Amino acid sequence: MSLRIETAADAEGLAAKVVDRLEALGNTAIRERGRFIVSLAGGSTPRAVYPRWAQRSTLDWSKVVLLFGDERCVPPTQPESNFRMVEETLLAGLRVKPQVYRMEGEVPDPGQAARQYENTVRDLLGADGRLDLALLGMGEDGHTASLFPRQPALREAQALCVRTAAPTGQPRLTLTVPVLRNARELMILVAGASKAAIVNRVLEGRLDPESLPIQFFLRDGRLNVSLMLDRAAGVNVKVA
Ligand code: 6PG
């Protein structure tokens, strides 16, 4: 297994590299297993990638299954909703629609929504329990999905989806470390000068995934990880 680090000059270049990798992984998955099952990232970085993916893709989207790595506990019509962001930036641009399974963050009991999503994920992944791809972002505190520093969710070893909360207190739903680590590939998208320091810290600094959750994925040679950076975020990275 391996950590591949790719650096693009700017946001446009990053989107192009990410779409190339998405298409390659998608074609391989569909050819070898008849479908491409991906958990999508929320946040602003993928927001710039998804429209380009929709525009350039040549995948058979009838064989693509989209899940979410996390969701804010808001209705899917709210601006903060990751589902709404994906609907507007990816799904709207696709003539052939994929299967999409959103986390129902709007229900009164997020714990129930987490259990329900776990059942959906288990049914979809079947015996091998593996996503083809987990697409992830990273916050300036080293969080990914809604796996935030020093939270009980980081130590969840059985459930595939749990309720949690952002440091702001905003209730969230998130896939857990085990199901993300079990993905055939993890692709981590990081862009912008504000991320340069944390990129260097998570790659070169002390291994402390409880404080820097992305390290559950970035610092384990058993995983197949692509770290996709723009130049601003990767300015301190020594690429071999
Ligand atoms: C979310 C994401 C979250 C995101 C990081 C980075 O729901 O916000 O899942 O983990 O990937 O916070 O966000 P940006 O791409 O906006 O910097």
Residues whose N, C-alpha, C, O or C-beta is under 5 A from the ligand:
A	BS01	6PG	A41 G42 G43 S44 T45 P46 D70 L136 G137 M138 G139 H143 T144 A145 S146
